Amino acid sequence: MPPTAQSAPDETVVAVIEAVASPHVAKPAYLQYLKQADALTLGAAVECEVWELDVPADAACLSEWANRFRQTYCPDSELDILREGTGKSRAEYLLELVFPDKSAPPGPAVRSGDFAELLVSDYVEFVLGYWVPRGKYAEKGSRDESVKGVDIVGFRCPDPGQPKPTDEMLAFEAKAQLGGGKYKDRLQVAVNDSGKDYLRAGQTLAAMKRRMHVAGEHAPMLVVQRFQDAVDRPYRLLSGAAAILSDAAFDTDGIKGTTIAGHNNAGNLKLIAIKGKDLMTLAHALYQRAADEA
């Protein structure tokens, strides 16, 4: 059974973010271009937040965003060591061996999914105020695969050494349709996958903790560890489902047709839709810039 879910999180950003979230402490500049629009009401008075991403024409802002992409997949401090022996430049190494492929399937779909997850990770961390670990992207067995488990996990835990039932873990699923075409029920798929998160959260936390242990990240590891035993150390489990859509794929009626019936944490389920113009073009541009500016 999942941990007991209680009230939604408040607006306070707990100190653990400042303590362990580096290099993701500074709020990304591009988030100033993410604006909240009118919410959509689904059946049974369920609300879905709608956010609009106006792609910035600001080179410095895009460079900062691209740099965050690069550090997530391969920190600059490790880039030269890892590419040594390949005969590749920094840009070639990233584009050919690290970042999801731009054109050969399933690379573009993985790019789209990773872009969506990283966007929602920033939303969870800097809008909702959780700490979001992102180490999984640097440990892919293949660049053209999505990492199994919960898409995004956020934590609120003021003191992992003194667990409280009010500590919170937010498990978020993000699904993308960055190109055009008919809306493909991305929010419904995210809701359906979110309903499985309490079953796979244990494996996700175990993998997260192992990565932190290997990297010598003791403080973050203790935060994750605090959430590994919901029976003896209960906490609030909250859920989220997000659809990231191009303007061409955004379908108000389709989103309104999403149902949360049967979701095991429906009373604590946050729904969001993020839309923007030519988001696949934006994703490709960010990956290219991340490589070129390495």
Rosetta blueprint (number, residue, H / E / L):
1 M L
2 P L
3 P L
4 T L
5 A L
6 Q L
7 S L
8 A L
9 P L
10 D L
11 E L
12 T L
13 V L
14 V L
15 A H
16 V H
17 I H
18 E H
19 A H
20 V H
21 A L
22 S L
23 P L
24 H L
25 V L
26 A L
27 K L
28 P L
29 A H
30 Y H
31 L H
32 Q H
33 Y H
34 L E
35 K E
36 Q E
37 A E
38 D E
39 A E
40 L E
41 T E
42 L L
43 G H
44 A H
45 A H
46 V L
47 E E
48 C E
49 E E
50 V E
51 W E
52 E E
53 L E
54 D L
55 V L
56 P L
57 A L
58 D L
59 A H
60 A H
61 C H
62 L H
63 S H
64 E H
65 W H
66 A H
67 N H
68 R H
69 F H
70 R H
71 Q H
72 T H
73 Y H
74 C L
75 P L
76 D H
77 S H
78 E H
79 L H
80 D H
81 I H
82 L H
83 R H
84 E L
85 G L
86 T L
87 G L
88 K L
89 S L
90 R H
91 A H
92 E H
93 Y H
94 L H
95 L H
96 E H
97 L H
98 V H
99 F L
100 P L
101 D L
102 K L
103 S L
104 A L
105 P L
106 P L
107 G H
108 P H
109 A H
110 V H
111 R H
112 S H
113 G H
114 D H
115 F H
116 A H
117 E H
118 L H
119 L H
120 V H
121 S H
122 D H
123 Y H
124 V H
125 E H
126 F H
127 V H
128 L L
129 G L
130 Y L
131 W E
132 V L
133 P L
134 R L
135 G H
136 K H
137 Y H
138 A H
139 E H
140 K L
141 G L
142 S L
143 R L
144 D L
145 E L
146 S L
147 V L
148 K L
149 G L
150 V L
151 D L
152 I E
153 V E
154 G E
155 F E
156 R E
157 C L
158 P L
159 D L
160 P L
161 G L
162 Q L
163 P L
164 K L
165 P L
166 T L
167 D L
168 E E
169 M E
170 L E
171 A E
172 F E
173 E E
174 A E
175 K E
176 A E
177 Q E
178 L L
179 G L
180 G L
181 G L
182 K L
183 Y L
184 K L
185 D L
186 R H
187 L H
188 Q H
189 V H
190 A H
191 V H
192 N H
193 D H
194 S H
195 G L
196 K L
197 D H
198 Y H
199 L H
200 R H
201 A H
202 G H
203 Q H
204 T H
205 L H
206 A H
207 A H
208 M H
209 K H
210 R H
211 R H
212 M H
213 H H
214 V H
215 A L
216 G L
217 E L
218 H H
219 A H
220 P H
221 M H
222 L H
223 V H
224 V H
225 Q H
226 R H
227 F L
228 Q L
229 D L
230 A L
231 V L
232 D L
233 R L
234 P L
235 Y L
236 R E
237 L E
238 L E
239 S E
240 G E
241 A E
242 A E
243 A E
244 I E
245 L E
246 S E
247 D L
248 A L
249 A L
250 F L
251 D L
252 T H
253 D H
254 G H
255 I H
256 K H
257 G L
258 T L
259 T L
260 I L
261 A L
262 G L
263 H L
264 N L
265 N L
266 A H
267 G H
268 N H
269 L E
270 K E
271 L E
272 I E
273 A E
274 I E
275 K E
276 G E
277 K L
278 D L
279 L H
280 M H
281 T H
282 L H
283 A H
284 H H
285 A H
286 L H
287 Y H
288 Q H
289 R H
290 A H
291 A H
292 D H
293 E L
294 A L
